[in-house]
Amino acid sequence: MDRGRFGAPPGVWDGAVAVGVAALLVGTGLSGEGSTANSDLLGYALLAGGGLALAAARRAPLLVLAVTGLCAVGYQEAGFDVLAVSYLVAVYGAVRAGHRAITVAASVAMLIALHLTALVFQDEPVREAFGRGGGVLEIAWLIAAFAAGEAVRQAERRAEEAERTREETARRRADEERLRIARELHDSLTHQISVIKVQAEVAVHVARRLGEQVPEAMLAIQEAGREASRELRATLEALRDDDTTPPRGFDDVPELVERSRTLGLDARLTIHGRQHDVPAAVDRTVYRIVQEALTNVARHADATTAVVRIDCLLDSLAIRIDDDGKATPAAAPLPGLGLLGMRERITALGGRLRAEPRDGGGFTVQAELPVDRTS
């Protein structure tokens, strides 16, 4: 909650000002002389109403400006020669809110109305709503209220600009830090993964030249090294905001399933329905869901088969991955970081995820991603 002066919320502070001004006006009216007894009650009501209206000055400055001006004219007509404090405060609030031209026009109309009221309804010389020094003093009071409101408005605008500058500086520093992380990743991880990939490719090449059988594990290491290099490159380019290499998406799922077979997993893919253009975030998420699910199957499930099914519905994409591993409802595996990240990604897109062991054994991952065809 925003805090005003002395730590109080703005609404509390505005209410306190309104009550204080109303009490000041009524007290001044009680100490003065009213024109007639019959007009006292109406005059006091206008004095109090003009002050209490200031409670809404922050929410509706122009309405409060009009109300306080009418109240001032009303209690002047009733014979209460009281300084129009509430109207001056309303002028300050309206100018602070940026309504300078309307405030000037309203103040001119206010001065004219006060003088006409005094001439028409009062027998004695013209009373001054802003003091007994004549029109010059009236204008001086209004200029002072106007200047105070404008000074505060300019100060608040400078404070907002300073805050925006700080936010822009923070964003720029965050971008610089992101680029620094990208460079460090490039210098460390890329080299290590490249060494693994090159060594695996050399081992495969030598084995084939010697006519020896290439172990499946070596082929898997070779392919995993290539995929890791591609993924790392895409991540680094994303950190650099470089869109030259498109990220993996729906169209790459068949290749992903085919590649998992080199890891000894009998993976099958079925796609039902016709795929239409989907948002880029959904497109990437489909690939990540299948990739994470198959990775978990290969690493942890002790499964031999995995079935990937994607249903392209009218307004959503439904993905389901089932395996025949050893997971059971009685011995459910603890969710890892990969599954938690998958859930966060899906939830951010307004989708739903269910990942749990099946009654007949094995594990199932089901996700539904909404697709906005109009975007």
C-alpha positions in Angstrom: 0.0 0.0 0.0 1.2 3.5 -0.9 2.1 5.7 2.1 1.6 9.4 2.3 3.1 11.8 4.8 4.1 10.4 8.2 3.6 6.8 6.9 -0.2 7.2 6.6 -2.1 5.9 3.5 -3.2 8.7 1.1 -6.9 8.1 1.8 -6.3 8.6 5.6 -4.3 11.8 5.0 -6.9 13.2 2.6 -9.6 12.5 5.1 -7.7 14.2 7.9 -7.1 17.3 5.7 -10.8 17.4 4.8 -11.9 17.2 8.4 -9.4 19.8 9.4 -10.4 22.3 6.7 -14.1 21.7 7.5 -13.5 22.3 11.2 -11.5 25.5 10.4 -14.3 26.8 8.1 -17.1 26.1 10.6 -15.1 27.5 13.5 -14.5 30.7 11.5 -18.1 30.9 10.7 -19.1 30.5 14.3 -16.8 33.3 15.4 -18.1 35.7 12.8 -21.5 37.2 12.1 -24.1 35.6 9.9 -26.6 37.7 8.0 -29.8 36.0 9.2 -30.7 33.3 11.6 -32.6 31.4 8.9 -29.5 31.2 6.8 -27.2 30.0 9.5 -28.0 26.3 9.2 -27.5 26.3 5.4 -24.4 28.4 5.7 -22.8 26.0 8.2 -23.7 23.0 6.0 -22.0 24.6 3.1 -19.0 25.5 5.2 -18.7 21.9 6.4 -19.5 20.4 3.0 -16.9 22.4 1.2 -14.2 21.2 3.6 -15.3 17.5 3.6 -15.5 17.4 -0.2 -11.7 17.6 -0.1 -11.6 13.9 1.0 -12.2 13.0 -2.7 -9.7 15.5 -4.1 -7.1 12.8 -5.1 -9.7 10.7 -6.9 -11.9 13.5 -8.6 -10.0 16.8 -8.5 -12.2 18.6 -11.0 -15.4 17.5 -9.3 -14.1 18.7 -5.9 -13.0 22.0 -7.5 -16.6 22.6 -8.7 -18.1 21.5 -5.4 -15.9 23.7 -3.2 -16.4 26.7 -5.5 -20.2 26.3 -5.3 -20.0 25.9 -1.6 -17.9 29.1 -1.3 -20.4 31.1 -3.4 -23.3 29.6 -1.3 -22.0 30.5 2.1 -20.9 33.9 0.9 -24.5 34.5 -0.2 -25.7 33.3 3.2 -23.7 36.0 4.8 -20.6 34.1 6.0 -17.6 36.2 5.3 -15.1 33.3 5.6 -11.9 32.7 3.7 -12.5 30.1 0.9 -9.8 27.7 2.2 -11.4 24.6 0.8 -11.5 26.1 -2.7 -7.8 27.1 -2.5 -6.9 23.5 -1.4 -9.0 22.2 -4.4 -7.1 24.5 -6.7 -3.8 23.1 -5.4 -5.1 19.5 -5.9 -6.4 20.1 -9.5 -3.2 21.8 -10.6 -1.2 19.0 -9.0 -3.2 16.5 -11.1 -2.4 18.4 -14.3 -5.6 20.3 -14.9 -4.1 23.8 -15.2 -6.2 25.4 -17.9 -9.5 24.2 -16.4 -8.5 25.4 -13.0 -7.7 28.9 -14.3 -11.1 29.1 -16.1 -12.9 27.8 -13.0 -11.1 30.3 -10.8 -12.1 33.2 -13.0 -15.7 32.0 -13.0 -15.5 31.7 -9.2 -14.3 35.3 -8.7 -17.0 36.6 -11.0 -19.7 34.6 -9.2 -18.6 35.8 -5.8 -18.8 39.4 -6.8 -22.1 39.0 -8.5 -23.5 37.2 -5.5 -22.4 40.0 -3.2 -23.9 42.7 -5.4 -27.2 40.9 -5.9 -27.9 39.4 -2.4 -26.1 41.7 0.0 -26.8 45.3 0.8 -23.4 46.1 2.3 -20.3 46.6 0.1 -18.8 43.7 -1.7 -17.4 41.1 0.6 -14.1 39.4 -0.3 -14.0 35.6 -0.2 -10.3 35.6 -0.1 -9.6 38.5 2.3 -10.5 42.1 2.7 -7.7 43.5 0.5 -9.7 43.6 -2.7 -9.2 41.8 -6.0 -5.5 41.9 -5.8 -5.4 39.8 -2.7 -7.9 37.4 -4.1 -5.7 36.8 -7.2 -2.6 36.5 -4.9 -4.2 33.7 -2.9 -5.2 31.8 -6.1 -1.7 32.3 -7.6 -0.2 30.9 -4.4 -2.4 27.8 -4.5 -1.8 27.4 -8.2 2.0 27.7 -7.8 2.1 25.3 -4.9 0.2 22.7 -7.0 2.4 23.2 -10.0 5.6 22.9 -7.9 4.5 19.6 -6.4 3.4 18.3 -9.8 6.8 19.1 -11.3 8.6 17.5 -8.3 6.6 14.3 -8.7 7.2 14.2 -12.4 11.0 14.5 -11.8 10.8 11.7 -9.2 8.9 9.5 -11.7 11.5 10.2 -14.4 14.3 9.4 -11.9 12.6 6.1 -11.0 12.3 5.2 -14.7 15.9 6.0 -15.2 16.8 3.7 -12.3 14.7 0.9 -13.8 16.3 1.4 -17.2 19.7 1.3 -15.6 18.8 -1.9 -13.8 17.6 -3.5 -17.0 20.7 -2.5 -18.9 22.9 -4.0 -16.2 20.8 -7.2 -16.3 21.3 -7.4 -20.1 25.1 -6.8 -19.6 25.2 -9.6 -17.0 23.3 -11.9 -19.3 25.8 -11.3 -22.0 28.6 -11.9 -19.6 27.1 -15.2 -18.5 26.7 -16.2 -22.2 30.4 -15.5 -22.8 31.4 -17.5 -19.8 29.2 -20.4 -20.9 30.7 -20.3 -24.3 34.2 -20.3 -22.9 33.7 -23.3 -20.5 30.8 -25.6 -21.6 31.3 -25.3 -25.3 34.9 -26.4 -25.1 34.2 -29.4 -22.9 31.2 -30.6 -24.9 33.2 -30.2 -28.1 36.0 -32.4 -26.7 33.5 -35.1 -25.8 31.9 -34.9 -29.2 35.2 -35.0 -31.1 36.5 -37.9 -29.0 33.4 -39.9 -29.6 33.4 -39.2 -33.4 37.1 -40.2 -33.6 36.4 -43.4 -31.7 33.6 -44.3 -34.0 35.6 -43.4 -37.1 38.6 -45.5 -36.0 36.4 -48.5 -35.1 34.7 -48.4 -38.5 38.1 -48.2 -40.3 39.3 -51.2 -38.4 36.1 -53.1 -39.3 35.1 -53.5 -35.7 31.6 -53.4 -34.3 30.9 -49.9 -32.9 29.3 -50.1 -29.5 25.8 -48.7 -29.2 26.9 -46.7 -26.2 29.6 -45.0 -28.3 27.0 -44.1 -30.9 24.7 -42.8 -28.3 27.6 -40.6 -26.9 28.3 -39.3 -30.3 24.7 -38.4 -31.0 24.2 -36.9 -27.5 27.3 -34.8 -28.0 26.0 -33.4 -31.2 22.6 -32.7 -29.6 24.2 -31.0 -26.6 26.2 -28.8 -28.9 23.1 -27.7 -30.8 21.2 -27.1 -27.5 24.0 -25.1 -26.0 24.4 -23.0 -29.1 20.7 -22.3 -29.1 20.8 -21.3 -25.4 23.7 -19.0 -25.9 22.0 -17.3 -28.9 18.9 -16.9 -26.8 21.0 -15.2 -24.1 22.4 -12.9 -26.7 18.9 -12.2 -28.2 20.1 -13.6 -31.4 17.3 -15.1 -33.5 19.4 -16.4 -36.4 19.0 -20.0 -35.3 15.3 -21.0 -34.8 14.6 -23.0 -31.6 13.4 -26.6 -31.7 9.7 -27.1 -32.0 6.8 -29.3 -33.0 8.3 -30.2 -36.4 11.4 -31.6 -34.7 9.6 -34.1 -32.4 9.8 -37.0 -35.0 13.6 -36.5 -35.1 13.7 -36.4 -31.3 11.7 -39.7 -31.0 13.9 -41.3 -33.7 17.1 -40.3 -31.9 15.9 -41.8 -28.6 15.9 -45.2 -30.3 19.7 -45.0 -30.5 19.7 -45.1 -26.7 18.0 -48.5 -26.7 14.5 -47.2 -26.1 11.7 -48.5 -28.4 10.0 -45.2 -28.9 6.9 -44.7 -31.1 5.2 -41.5 -32.2 1.6 -40.9 -33.3 0.1 -37.6 -34.3 -3.6 -37.2 -34.6 -5.3 -34.3 -36.3 -3.8 -31.6 -38.5 -1.2 -29.3 -37.1 -1.9 -25.6 -37.7 0.3 -22.6 -36.9 0.7 -22.3 -33.2 2.4 -19.6 -31.1 6.1 -19.9 -30.9 6.1 -20.4 -27.1 3.7 -23.4 -27.5 5.7 -24.8 -30.4 8.9 -24.8 -28.3 7.1 -26.2 -25.2 5.8 -29.2 -27.2 9.3 -30.2 -28.0 10.6 -29.6 -24.5 7.8 -31.7 -23.0 8.6 -34.7 -25.2 12.3 -34.2 -24.8 12.2 -34.1 -21.0 9.8 -37.1 -20.8 12.0 -39.3 -23.0 15.1 -38.2 -21.2 13.6 -39.2 -17.9 12.5 -42.6 -19.4 16.0 -43.3 -20.7 17.7 -42.3 -17.5 15.5 -43.3 -14.6 12.5 -45.4 -15.6 14.3 -48.7 -16.5 11.8 -48.9 -19.4 12.1 -50.6 -22.8 9.2 -48.8 -24.7 7.7 -45.4 -24.8 4.7 -44.2 -26.7 4.3 -40.5 -27.6 0.9 -39.3 -28.7 0.1 -35.8 -29.8 -3.5 -34.8 -30.6 -4.0 -31.5 -32.5 -7.3 -30.3 -31.4 -9.2 -27.2 -32.5 -8.1 -25.0 -29.6 -5.4 -27.0 -27.9 -2.6 -29.5 -28.2 -2.7 -32.6 -26.1 0.6 -34.5 -25.5 0.8 -37.9 -23.8 4.0 -40.0 -23.1 3.6 -43.5 -21.6 6.4 -45.9 -20.7 6.5 -49.4 -19.4 9.0 -48.7 -16.6 8.9 -49.9 -13.0 7.1 -46.9 -11.5 3.9 -47.8 -9.6 1.5 -45.7 -7.5 2.9 -47.3 -4.4 6.5 -46.3 -5.3 6.1 -43.0 -7.1 9.4 -41.3 -8.0 10.1 -37.9 -6.6 9.7 -35.1 -9.1 13.1 -33.8 -10.3 14.1 -30.4 -11.6 13.2 -31.3 -15.1 9.6 -32.2 -14.3 9.3 -29.0 -12.1 10.6 -26.9 -14.9 8.2 -28.6 -17.3 5.3 -27.8 -15.0 6.3 -24.1 -14.7 6.6 -23.8 -18.5 3.2 -25.3 -19.1 1.5 -23.3 -16.3 2.9 -20.1 -17.7 1.1 -20.8 -21.0 -2.2 -21.5 -19.2 -2.0 -25.2 -19.7 -2.3 -28.3 -17.5 0.1 -31.1 -16.6 -0.4 -34.5 -15.1 2.7 -36.7 -14.4 2.2 -39.8 -12.3 2.7 -43.6 -12.3 0.0 -45.7 -14.0 -2.0 -48.3 -12.2 -0.7 -51.1 -14.5 2.9 -50.0 -14.1 5.0 -47.5 -15.9 4.8 -43.7 -15.9 2.6 -41.3 -17.8 3.0 -37.6 -18.7 0.0 -35.8 -20.0 -0.1 -32.1 -20.9 -2.6 -29.9 -22.5 -1.6 -26.6 -24.1 -4.2 -24.0 -25.1 -3.7 -22.6 -28.7 -5.0 -19.2 -29.6 -5.7 -19.4 -33.3 -6.5 -15.7 -33.5 -3.0 -14.6 -32.4 
